[in-house]
Amino acid sequence: MPEMSSLEDDPREIAYRVRVDDNVWIPLNDGTRLSARLWMPEPMGDGSPWRVRFAVVLEYLPYRKSDWTAPRDARNHDWLAQRGFAVARVDIRGSGNSDGDEDGEYTAQELQDGLEVIAWLAKQEWCNGNVGMFGKSWGGFNGLQMAALRPPALKGIVSLNSIDDRYADDIHYMGGCVVGSEALSWATVMLAWNARPPAPETSGATEEAWRERWRRRLERHRPWLHDWLAHQARDDFWRHGSICEDFSAVECPVLAIGGWADGYHNGVFRMIAGIDGTKGLRKGIIGPWSHEWPNVATPGPQVGFLDICKQWWDHCLYQEPTDVTKLPDLQVYVKDTLPNPSAQVREYPGYWKAIERVEGLHQLYKTFDCLPDRKLVEHGAVRPSSSSSTLSIRSHSLHGVWSGEWLSFGGPDMPGDQMHEDALALSWSSDTLDQPLEVIGFPEVHLTVQSTTQQALIMVRLCDVDPATGSSTLVSRGVLNLSHRRGHAPEHLEHMPINTWTPVKIKLNSCAYRIASGRRLLLAVTPSYWPMVWPSPQQTTLTIGFHGENTLRLPVASGSMVCPVQTPAVHRGGSANVEQLREGKPMERRFSIVHSNTDDGGPRQQLDVVEDDGVVLLPREGITMEESGHKRYTIDRLGLNPHVSIKRKLIYEKRPEKTSRAETEREATPFTTASGLEDSLASGLDRDSPPVWFDHAEFPKRPWKAVIETNSTMHSDEHSLHLHDELRVELNGEPFFLREWTKVIPRSFV
């Protein structure tokens, strides 16, 4: 990354103590109240100069500020507040401690509420009138969406792991195909998470008032997958909240950040190219990271994300001169060949490169031809012929087993060695490269295809192969629902003509990758990719005809590329203030073949994914949290009759008052007074962390324990998608709530 002034060991940057106001009510025009936690900078008391009015950084999420995000909020928001920014962490309507009902992702109501929150923050007497938004995933999405609405006080955003097109690249659909490994999984996560109780101390004077508030929220709760599958094309449901519909609406500065191991990096390229840089700064960074903050994410290397944020906010919210104006339009981490492909990588070999001006993107392509002998050669190296040769591939139940997770969190969930996947695919391989090949951007594949079924898909993978061992590293991949070959809007959908030659273009995910000399490039095609992609209704054979175009186009570095100088120092942030009572277990992926005496379909292929986050104690809040999940994906030997079942269990327990206070005093002592700073340093906190203290309500007198369990299934036949969900809630060992939902949704070009 280009050189930026480092904040390492600069005491001038540690200017404030921090008071945390635990539950501040933000009133909305319709009478609803949103619950906020505020980090307020206060003078250190040593005569240092300090501001009277502060800019505000807003993070606006449904993930519960008072417990679930509390550890990461302390890490990020303490750090920013110590450096002179007020920080507001707000629970969106119907989540956490806020009033109202949550009815889906990025709803019009959520965005309208966000406008009112920004206006309220800007009008506070301690605010200088300037607000910025930052967030990862959901908070990155609604930051972009709020920027497109242009509230006057919003002066800039930092958006991580988000997307500009909610249909094309979100967790629900990919290339017009249902994301089989994630759509039900994410819906089940939200079904469980949204069932968690609001804090009793924010719910009235009596326990009965709390129970009634919680029960009312549960009664209005429902599975969101019903909505997502009711809109199987890119219609108005998905256009809402997709800023690519009108990039010109975004005028405030935008810093967009993504990670190659995450599912949300394609939008960074598009946003930096689409947003008008003459109206405000727009900068992009894509590192090797998973769905995590860049200062703590794996795969590494990590970067000084908080330092970058501080300089961004100094420029946008305080109008101070900083180095962010000198940043190139886009910085990418170019991954190098991985000697031993693995599902878990601690640090990816590679190097940073910069695109000074976005106009340099996608100008140069290196083209390869796919030949009938399954060789991949540079375009023009072999004289083309009007060959009548064909190559065919039929869908197979094992296609996709080595895919890894669409949404990686850095565990053993990434695509491992692709050698076995390659062996089952129709593939083309280059000769060993005599010089390195650097690919930056969106690869494209053009094929001349015919299908034996009218509803089919095509998955294309690009791999870096070791000629000596055959080990294979995934470079990029892309999928296309062939009924969506003319576009994803409803008016563009058209069944694939059976056994008719049809030209198609498959756009692969963006990447930045260097294939070393002596390696081989491999292009692989399959008509199925389970469980990441929901399969076609019938077993399909795809045939490639060599009388038409069959090419791979790779975007390569142009003259706009320059090498970086220095990466900012990596600050992890403040103390997370969390105690691990029981360690979690690494994600476990188990593959098996299941035989049944009662199933006429024969043996079924089964993939089990088991997650266990362990048990953590939040000493400040006096709450323990435990979460586990089990996902099972099955499909028959023909690659048909897919079935997904997902179980999740959450246990939230408010500890007895005596235990909670004892834990709180023991854990929080370093944060209470300035004299505790040395104790903080001795306990292993960031050496930059001055005291942080909480001003919150007393713990409720009664402990409580909530157990939330969900059991969700999804399967399909040729005509329909079948959904069933069950939600069970216990309070203090007694049944509290039970509901089931069953839904049948017709397939429409999927």
C-alpha positions in Angstrom: 0.0 0.0 0.0 1.3 3.5 -0.7 3.0 5.3 2.1 0.8 7.0 4.7 2.0 8.8 7.9 2.1 6.2 10.6 0.5 6.8 14.0 2.8 4.4 15.8 4.1 5.7 19.1 2.8 9.2 18.5 1.4 10.3 21.9 -0.3 13.3 20.3 -2.9 10.9 18.8 -3.9 9.7 22.2 -5.8 12.8 23.3 -9.0 11.7 25.1 -10.4 9.5 27.8 -13.7 7.9 26.7 -17.1 7.8 28.4 -19.4 5.1 27.1 -23.1 5.9 27.4 -24.7 2.5 27.3 -28.3 3.1 26.3 -29.2 6.4 24.7 -32.6 6.6 23.1 -32.9 8.3 19.7 -36.5 9.3 19.0 -38.0 8.9 15.5 -40.8 10.9 14.0 -43.3 8.0 14.3 -42.7 7.6 18.0 -40.3 4.7 17.7 -37.1 4.8 19.7 -33.8 3.4 18.6 -31.2 2.3 21.1 -27.7 3.7 20.8 -24.4 3.2 22.6 -22.2 6.3 22.4 -18.5 6.6 22.8 -17.8 10.2 24.0 -14.3 11.7 24.1 -13.5 13.5 27.3 -10.4 15.6 28.2 -7.5 13.7 29.8 -7.2 16.3 32.6 -3.6 17.0 31.9 -4.1 20.4 30.2 -3.9 19.0 26.7 -6.0 20.9 24.1 -9.3 19.2 23.3 -12.3 19.9 21.1 -15.6 21.0 22.4 -17.6 19.6 19.5 -16.9 16.3 17.8 -17.6 14.7 14.5 -19.6 11.4 14.8 -18.8 8.1 13.3 -22.0 6.0 13.0 -22.3 2.2 12.8 -25.9 1.1 12.2 -26.6 -2.6 12.6 -29.2 -5.2 13.7 -26.5 -7.3 15.5 -27.1 -6.1 19.1 -24.7 -3.5 20.5 -25.3 -4.6 24.1 -23.8 -8.1 23.7 -23.0 -9.7 20.3 -21.0 -6.9 18.8 -19.8 -5.5 22.1 -16.3 -7.1 21.9 -15.5 -5.8 18.4 -17.2 -2.5 19.1 -14.9 -2.0 22.1 -11.9 -2.8 19.9 -12.8 -0.4 17.1 -14.8 2.4 18.8 -12.7 2.8 21.9 -9.7 3.4 19.6 -11.5 6.0 17.4 -13.0 7.9 20.4 -9.5 8.1 22.0 -8.5 10.0 19.0 -11.2 12.6 19.0 -14.3 11.1 17.3 -17.6 10.5 19.0 -18.9 7.1 17.9 -22.5 6.0 17.8 -23.4 2.3 17.5 -27.2 2.1 16.8 -29.5 -1.0 16.8 -31.8 -0.7 13.8 -35.5 -0.9 14.3 -36.7 -4.2 15.8 -33.2 -5.4 16.7 -31.3 -5.4 20.0 -32.8 -2.9 22.4 -34.6 -0.8 19.8 -38.4 -0.5 19.4 -40.4 -1.7 16.5 -40.1 -4.7 14.1 -37.3 -5.7 11.7 -38.8 -6.9 8.5 -35.9 -7.7 6.2 -32.6 -6.5 4.9 -32.1 -2.8 4.0 -35.8 -2.0 4.0 -37.1 1.5 3.1 -38.0 1.9 6.7 -34.5 1.1 7.9 -33.1 3.7 5.5 -35.7 6.3 6.5 -34.8 5.7 10.1 -31.1 6.1 9.2 -31.8 9.5 7.8 -33.4 10.5 11.1 -30.6 9.1 13.1 -28.0 11.1 11.1 -30.0 14.3 11.5 -30.4 13.7 15.3 -26.7 13.1 15.8 -25.7 16.2 13.8 -28.0 18.4 16.0 -26.5 17.3 19.3 -24.8 20.1 21.1 -21.6 18.1 21.4 -21.5 17.4 17.6 -19.8 19.6 15.0 -22.6 18.8 12.5 -20.6 16.2 10.6 -21.4 12.5 10.5 -19.6 9.6 8.8 -20.8 6.0 8.5 -18.7 2.9 8.6 -19.3 -0.8 8.9 -18.6 -4.3 7.7 -21.2 -6.3 5.7 -24.7 -5.1 6.8 -23.2 -1.8 8.1 -21.2 -1.5 4.8 -24.4 -2.0 2.8 -26.5 0.5 4.5 -23.6 3.0 4.5 -23.6 2.9 0.7 -27.4 3.1 0.6 -27.5 6.1 2.9 -24.8 7.8 0.9 -27.0 7.5 -2.2 -29.8 9.3 -0.3 -27.5 12.2 0.4 -28.4 13.4 3.9 -26.8 16.8 4.3 -24.8 15.9 7.5 -23.3 12.7 6.0 -19.8 13.7 4.9 -18.2 10.4 4.1 -18.4 6.6 4.5 -16.1 3.6 5.0 -17.8 0.5 3.6 -16.3 -3.0 4.1 -17.4 -6.4 2.7 -20.4 -4.9 0.9 -21.8 -4.8 -2.6 -23.3 -2.4 -5.1 -25.7 -4.9 -6.6 -27.9 -6.9 -4.2 -28.9 -9.5 -6.8 -25.7 -10.1 -8.7 -23.2 -10.6 -5.8 -25.0 -10.9 -2.5 -25.5 -14.1 -0.4 -28.8 -15.0 -2.1 -28.0 -15.3 -5.9 -24.9 -15.7 -8.0 -25.0 -15.5 -11.8 -28.8 -16.0 -11.6 -28.4 -19.2 -9.5 -29.6 -19.6 -5.9 -26.6 -19.8 -3.6 -27.3 -23.2 -2.1 -24.8 -23.1 0.6 -25.7 -19.7 2.0 -29.3 -18.6 1.2 -31.0 -20.9 3.7 -28.0 -20.7 6.0 -28.1 -16.9 6.3 -31.9 -16.9 6.6 -31.6 -19.4 9.5 -29.0 -17.3 11.2 -31.2 -14.2 11.1 -34.2 -16.3 12.2 -32.3 -17.2 15.3 -30.5 -13.9 15.9 -33.7 -11.8 15.6 -35.3 -14.0 18.2 -32.9 -12.9 20.9 -34.5 -10.8 23.7 -34.1 -7.1 24.2 -32.3 -6.2 27.5 -34.8 -6.3 30.4 -33.4 -3.0 31.7 -34.6 -1.2 28.5 -38.0 -2.8 28.5 -40.0 -1.3 31.4 -40.1 -1.6 35.2 -41.3 -5.2 35.5 -40.3 -8.6 34.3 -43.7 -9.0 32.7 -43.2 -5.9 30.6 -40.0 -7.4 29.3 -41.6 -10.7 28.5 -44.4 -9.0 26.7 -42.1 -6.9 24.6 -40.0 -9.9 23.6 -43.1 -12.0 22.9 -44.5 -9.3 20.6 -41.3 -9.2 18.7 -41.3 -13.0 18.3 -44.9 -13.0 17.1 -44.0 -10.6 14.2 -40.9 -12.5 13.3 -40.7 -14.7 10.1 -38.2 -16.4 7.8 -36.8 -13.9 5.2 -35.9 -16.6 2.7 -39.6 -16.6 1.7 -39.1 -13.1 0.3 -35.7 -13.9 -1.3 -37.0 -16.9 -3.2 -40.2 -15.1 -4.2 -37.9 -12.8 -6.3 -35.8 -15.2 -8.5 -34.9 -12.5 -11.0 -33.4 -9.0 -10.6 -36.7 -7.1 -10.1 -37.6 -4.1 -8.0 -37.1 -6.0 -4.8 -33.4 -6.3 -5.6 -33.0 -3.0 -7.3 -33.9 -1.3 -4.1 -30.7 -0.7 -2.2 -28.5 -1.4 -5.1 -26.5 1.7 -5.6 -25.3 0.6 -9.1 -28.8 1.7 -10.3 -27.5 5.2 -10.1 -23.9 5.7 -9.1 -24.3 9.5 -9.6 -26.5 9.7 -6.5 -23.4 9.1 -4.4 -21.6 12.4 -3.8 -19.9 12.1 -0.5 -16.4 10.5 -0.2 -16.4 6.7 -0.3 -13.7 4.3 0.9 -14.7 0.8 -0.2 -12.8 -2.2 1.2 -13.0 -5.9 0.3 -11.1 -9.2 0.7 -10.3 -11.9 -1.8 -11.3 -14.7 0.6 -14.7 -13.1 1.1 -17.7 -13.2 -1.2 -18.1 -9.4 -1.3 -15.2 -8.0 -3.4 -16.6 -7.6 -6.9 -18.3 -4.4 -6.0 -15.1 -2.5 -5.1 -14.0 -2.5 -8.7 -17.4 -1.4 -10.0 -17.9 1.3 -7.4 -14.6 2.9 -7.9 -15.2 2.9 -11.6 -18.8 4.1 -11.4 -18.8 6.7 -8.6 -17.9 10.2 -9.9 -14.6 11.0 -8.3 -15.0 14.7 -9.2 -17.8 15.0 -6.6 -15.8 13.5 -3.7 -13.0 11.1 -3.0 -13.7 7.5 -3.9 -11.0 5.0 -3.0 -10.8 1.2 -2.9 -8.7 -1.4 -1.1 -8.9 -5.1 -1.7 -6.7 -7.3 0.5 -6.3 -11.1 0.9 -8.8 -11.1 3.8 -11.9 -13.1 4.7 -15.2 -11.6 6.0 -13.4 -9.7 8.8 -11.8 -6.3 9.7 -8.5 -5.9 7.9 -6.5 -5.3 11.1 -7.4 -8.7 12.5 -8.5 -10.8 9.4 -7.0 -13.9 8.0 -5.6 -14.7 5.6 -3.1 -12.0 6.2 -1.1 -9.8 5.8 -3.2 -7.5 7.9 -3.0 -3.7 7.5 -3.5 -0.6 9.6 -7.2 -0.3 9.0 -7.9 1.9 12.0 -5.1 4.3 11.1 -6.5 4.6 7.6 -10.0 5.3 9.0 -8.6 8.0 11.3 -7.0 9.8 8.4 -10.1 9.3 6.3 -12.3 10.8 9.0 -9.9 13.6 9.8 -10.2 14.6 6.1 -14.0 14.1 5.7 -15.3 15.2 9.1 -12.7 17.7 10.3 -11.5 19.0 7.0 -7.9 18.5 8.1 -5.1 17.8 5.5 -4.2 14.1 5.5 -2.6 11.7 3.1 -5.8 10.1 2.0 -6.1 12.6 -0.8 -2.9 11.2 -2.2 -4.1 7.5 -2.2 -4.4 5.9 -5.6 -7.9 5.1 -6.8 -7.5 1.4 -6.0 -5.0 -0.7 -4.1 -5.0 -4.5 -4.5 -3.1 -7.3 -2.9 -1.8 -9.5 -5.7 -1.8 -13.1 -4.5 1.2 -15.2 -5.4 1.3 -18.9 -6.0 0.5 -20.9 -2.8 3.0 -23.8 -2.5 0.5 -26.0 -0.7 -3.2 -25.1 -1.4 -5.2 -25.4 1.8 -8.6 -24.7 3.2 -7.0 -22.5 5.8 -4.2 -20.0 5.1 -2.7 -17.9 7.8 -0.9 -15.5 5.4 -1.1 -15.4 1.7 2.2 -14.8 -0.2 1.9 -11.8 -2.5 2.5 -8.0 -2.8 0.5 -4.8 -3.0 0.0 -2.8 -6.2 -1.8 0.4 -6.9 -3.9 1.7 -9.7 -3.4 5.4 -9.6 -6.3 6.2 -11.8 -9.4 4.0 -12.2 -9.3 4.7 -16.0 -6.5 2.3 -16.1 -8.8 -0.6 -15.2 -9.6 -3.3 -17.7 -7.9 -1.8 -20.7 -5.6 -4.7 -21.6 -6.5 -8.3 -22.0 -4.5 -11.5 -22.7 -6.6 -14.0 -24.7 -6.3 -17.8 -24.7 -8.1 -20.2 -27.1 -9.7 -23.4 -25.9 -8.8 -26.1 -28.4 -10.5 -29.5 -29.1 -7.4 -31.3 -27.7 -8.1 -29.6 -24.4 -5.1 -27.3 -24.7 -5.2 -23.7 -23.6 -3.0 -21.6 -26.0 -2.4 -17.9 -26.5 -4.8 -16.5 -29.1 -3.2 -16.6 -32.5 -0.6 -19.2 -31.6 -2.6 -21.9 -33.4 -4.4 -21.2 -36.6 -8.1 -21.5 -36.0 -10.1 -24.1 -38.0 -13.8 -24.7 -38.6 -13.6 -27.8 -36.5 -16.7 -30.0 -36.1 -15.2 -31.4 -32.9 -17.1 -31.3 -29.6 -16.4 -32.0 -25.9 -19.1 -32.8 -23.4 -19.5 -32.9 -19.6 -22.5 -34.2 -17.6 -23.5 -32.9 -14.1 -22.0 -35.0 -11.3 -22.8 -35.1 -7.6 -19.2 -34.5 -6.7 -18.9 -31.2 -8.7 -18.4 -28.5 -6.0 -17.4 -30.6 -3.1 -14.0 -28.8 -2.9 -15.6 -25.3 -3.2 -15.1 -24.1 0.3 -17.6 -21.6 1.8 -19.0 -18.7 -0.2 -18.6 -16.5 3.0 -15.3 -17.3 4.6 -14.3 -16.1 8.1 -10.7 -17.3 7.8 -11.2 -20.7 9.3 -10.8 -24.0 7.4 -13.5 -22.9 5.0 -11.7 -21.7 1.9 -11.3 -23.7 -1.3 -8.5 -26.2 -0.8 -6.6 -28.1 -3.4 -8.7 -28.2 -6.6 -6.9 -31.3 -8.0 -9.8 -33.7 -7.5 -12.3 -31.1 -8.7 -10.3 -30.6 -11.8 -10.2 -34.3 -12.6 -14.1 -34.4 -12.7 -14.4 -31.3 -14.9 -14.1 -30.6 -18.6 -10.8 -28.7 -18.6 -8.2 -27.0 -20.8 -4.6 -26.7 -19.7 -1.8 -24.4 -20.9 1.8 -25.3 -21.3 4.1 -24.3 -18.5 4.4 -20.5 -18.5 7.8 -19.2 -19.5 7.2 -15.9 -17.6 4.9 -14.8 -14.8 1.3 -13.8 -15.7 -0.3 -11.1 -13.5 -4.1 -11.0 -13.7 -6.0 -8.0 -12.1 -9.7 -7.6 -12.8 -12.6 -9.7 -14.0 -11.6 -12.7 -16.3 -14.2 -13.5 -19.0 -14.9 -16.8 -20.7 -16.7 -17.0 -24.1 -18.0 -20.5 -25.0 -20.2 -22.0 -27.7 -22.5 -24.3 -25.8 -25.5 -26.6 -26.2 -27.5 -28.1 -23.4 -29.7 -31.2 -23.1 -32.1 -29.4 -20.8 -33.8 -26.0 -21.1 -32.9 -25.0 -17.5 -29.2 -25.4 -17.0 -26.2 -23.7 -15.5 -22.5 -23.5 -16.2 -19.7 -23.1 -13.6 -16.3 -22.0 -14.8 -13.1 -22.1 -12.6 -9.7 -20.7 -13.3 -6.8 -22.5 -11.5 -3.1 -22.2 -11.0 -1.6 -25.7 -11.4 1.7 -27.3 -10.3 2.8 -29.4 -13.3 4.9 -31.7 -11.1 2.2 -32.7 -8.6 -1.1 -31.6 -10.1 -2.0 -29.6 -7.0 -4.3 -26.8 -8.0 -5.1 -23.4 -6.5 -8.3 -21.6 -7.3 -7.7 -18.2 -8.9 -11.3 -17.2 -9.7 -14.7 -18.7 -10.6 -18.0 -17.7 -12.0 -21.4 -19.2 -12.6 -24.1 -18.4 -15.1 -27.7 -19.6 -15.1 -28.1 -20.2 -18.8 -31.7 -18.9 -18.7 -30.1 -15.6 -17.6 -27.6 -15.4 -20.5 -29.2 -12.1 -21.8 -29.5 -10.5 -18.3 -31.0 -11.0 -14.9 -34.0 -8.7 -15.2 -37.4 -10.6 -15.6 -37.9 -9.4 -19.2 -34.5 -10.9 -20.2 -35.1 -14.5 -19.0 -35.4 -17.1 -21.6 -35.0 -20.9 -21.4 -32.0 -22.4 -23.0 -32.9 -23.9 -26.4 -32.3 -27.7 -26.2 -29.4 -29.1 -28.3 -28.9 -25.8 -30.0 -25.6 -24.0 -30.3 -25.7 -20.9 -28.2 -22.9 -18.4 -27.5 -22.5 -17.5 -23.8 -20.3 -15.2 -21.8 -19.4 -16.1 -18.2 -17.9 -13.3 -16.1 -15.7 -14.6 -13.4 -15.2 -13.0 -10.0 -12.6 -10.2 -9.8 -9.1 -11.2 -8.7 -5.5 -10.1 -8.4 -3.2 -13.0 -8.9 0.2 -13.8 -10.2 0.8 -17.2 -11.8 4.5 -17.9 -11.6 6.6 -19.0 -14.4 6.8 -22.8 -14.6 3.2 -23.2 -13.6 0.2 -24.0 -15.7 -3.1 -22.2 -16.2 -6.2 -24.4 -16.1 -9.8 -23.6 -17.2 -12.5 -26.0 -15.9 -16.2 -26.2 -16.8 -19.0 -28.2 -15.1 -22.8 -28.1 -15.3 -23.2 -28.3 -11.5 -21.4 -27.1 -8.3 -23.2 -28.4 -5.2 -23.7 -27.2 -2.5 -22.6 -23.7 -3.4 -25.0 -23.5 -6.3 -28.5 -25.0 -6.2 -28.7 -27.6 -9.0 -30.7 -27.5 -12.2 -34.1 -29.4 -12.1 -32.7 -32.2 -14.4 -29.4 -33.8 -14.9 -27.7 -31.9 -17.7 -25.0 -32.5 -20.3 -23.3 -29.5 -21.7 -21.4 -29.7 -25.0 -18.8 -27.3 -26.3 -18.6 -26.8 -30.0 -15.3 -25.7 -31.6 -16.9 -24.2 -34.7 -17.6 -21.1 -32.6 -15.7 -18.9 -30.1 -14.2 -20.6 -27.0 -11.8 -18.2 -25.3 -10.5 -17.1 -22.0 -9.8 -13.3 -21.6 -7.6 -12.3 -18.7 -7.3 -8.6 -17.6 -3.6 -7.8 -17.2 -1.7 -5.0 -15.5 -1.5 -1.8 -17.5 0.9 1.1 -17.3 -1.1 2.7 -14.6 0.3 0.3 -12.1 2.9 1.4 -9.6 4.5 -0.4 -6.7 3.7 0.5 -3.1 6.1 1.9 -0.6 4.8 1.2 2.9 1.9 -0.3 4.8 0.5 1.6 7.8 1.3 0.2 11.2 -1.2 -2.4 12.3 -3.2 -1.4 15.4 -5.5 -4.1 16.7 -7.6 -1.4 18.5 -8.7 -1.4 22.2 -9.4 -4.2 24.5 -12.3 -6.5 23.4 -13.1 -7.0 27.2 -14.3 -10.5 26.7 -13.5 -13.8 28.6 -13.5 -17.1 26.8 -15.1 -19.6 29.3 -15.0 -22.4 26.8 -12.9 -22.4 23.6 -14.8 -22.8 20.3 -13.9 -25.5 17.9 -12.6 -25.0 14.3 -15.2 -25.4 11.6 -15.5 -29.1 10.7 -16.5 -30.2 7.1 -17.2 -33.9 6.9 -18.0 -35.7 3.6 -19.7 -39.1 3.5 -21.7 -41.4 1.3 -25.0 -42.5 3.0 -26.7 -45.7 2.1 -30.4 -46.3 2.8 -32.5 -49.5 2.6 -35.6 -47.4 2.1 -34.4 -44.9 -0.5 -34.9 -46.1 -4.1 -32.6 -43.4 -5.3 -29.6 -45.3 -4.0 -26.7 -43.8 -2.0 -26.7 -40.1 -1.3 -23.7 -37.8 -1.0 -23.7 -35.9 2.3 -21.6 -32.9 3.5 -21.8 -31.9 7.2 -20.5 -28.6 8.4 -20.3 -28.2 12.2 -19.7 -24.9 13.9 -19.1 -24.3 17.7 -18.2 -20.8 18.9 -17.7 -21.9 22.5 -18.9 -19.8 25.4 -17.8 -16.2 26.1 -18.5 -13.9 29.0 -19.0 -10.2 28.6 -17.9 -8.9 32.0 -19.2 -5.3 31.5 -22.7 -6.7 30.6 -22.7 -9.7 32.8 -23.8 -11.9 29.9 -22.6 -15.2 28.6 -23.2 -16.2 24.9 -23.0 -19.6 23.3 -23.7 -20.4 19.7 -23.4 -23.6 17.6 -24.7 -24.8 14.3 -24.9 -27.9 12.1 -25.5 -27.7 8.3 -26.2 -30.8 6.3 -26.2 -30.9 2.5 -27.3 -34.0 0.7 -27.8 -34.9 -3.0 -28.3 -38.1 -4.9 -25.8 -39.9 -7.1 -27.2 -38.2 -10.2 -26.7 -34.7 -8.7 -30.5 -34.4 -8.2 -32.9 -34.2 -5.2 -30.9 -31.6 -3.2 -31.7 -31.2 0.4 -30.4 -28.8 3.0 -31.1 -29.0 6.8 -29.7 -26.4 9.2 -29.9 -26.4 13.0 -28.7 -23.5 15.1 -28.7 -23.1 18.9 -28.1 -19.9 20.9 -27.8 -19.7 24.7 -27.8 -16.3 26.3 -27.5 -16.1 30.0 -27.6 -13.1 32.3 -25.4 -14.0 35.3 -26.5 -13.5 38.9 -25.9 -10.0 40.0 -23.2 -10.9 42.5 -21.2 -13.0 39.9 -21.7 -10.3 37.2 -20.5 -7.5 39.5 -17.4 -9.5 40.6 -16.5 -10.4 37.0 -17.1 -6.8 36.0 -14.9 -5.3 38.7 -12.1 -7.8 38.0 -12.2 -7.2 34.2 -13.0 -3.5 34.1 -10.6 -2.1 36.7 -8.0 -1.0 34.2 -10.6 1.2 32.5 -11.9 3.2 35.5 -9.3 5.9 36.1 -6.3 7.5 34.5 -4.1 5.9 37.2 -5.1 2.5 35.9 -3.3 3.0 32.6 -0.2 1.1 33.7 -2.3 -1.8 34.8 -4.0 -1.8 31.4 -0.6 -2.0 29.7 0.5 -4.8 32.0 -2.6 -6.8 31.2 -1.7 -6.9 27.5 -3.9 -4.1 26.1 -2.8 -2.0 23.2 -0.2 0.4 24.5 -2.3 3.2 22.9 -5.3 2.6 25.2 -6.1 5.2 27.8 -9.0 4.6 30.2 -12.4 3.8 29.0 -15.3 3.8 31.4 -19.0 2.9 31.2 -22.0 4.9 32.3 -24.8 2.4 32.2 -27.9 1.3 34.0 -27.7 -1.0 37.0 -27.9 -4.7 36.2 -31.4 -6.1 36.6 -31.9 -7.9 39.9 -33.0 -11.2 38.4 -30.8 -13.4 36.2 -32.3 -15.0 33.1 -31.4 -17.6 30.6 -32.7 -17.8 27.0 -32.3 -20.8 24.7 -33.1 -20.3 21.0 -33.2 -23.1 18.6 -34.0 -23.1 14.9 -34.4 -26.1 12.5 -34.8 -25.2 8.9 -34.9 -27.3 5.7 -35.0 -26.7 2.0 -35.4 -29.1 -0.9 -36.6 -29.0 -4.4 -38.2 -31.0 -7.2 -38.4 -30.1 -10.9 -41.1 -27.5 -10.3 -40.9 -26.1 -6.8 -38.7 -25.1 -3.8 -39.9 -26.5 -0.5 -39.1 -24.7 2.8 -39.8 -25.5 6.4 -38.7 -23.6 9.5 -39.2 -24.2 13.2 -38.3 -21.7 15.9 -38.3 -22.7 19.6 -37.5 -20.4 22.5 -37.1 -21.3 26.1 -36.8 -18.8 29.1 -35.3 -20.1 32.3 -35.9 -23.7 31.3 -39.6 -23.3 30.4 -41.1 -23.1 26.9 -41.7 -19.5 25.9 -42.4 -19.5 22.2 -42.9 -22.0 19.3 -43.7 -21.4 15.7 -43.4 -23.3 12.4 -43.6 -22.1 8.8 -44.0 -24.1 5.6 -43.7 -22.6 2.2 -43.7 -23.9 -1.4 -42.4 -21.5 -4.0 -42.5 -22.3 -7.8 -39.2 -22.4 -9.6 -38.9 -19.6 -12.1 -36.0 -20.0 -14.5 -33.8 -21.4 -11.7 
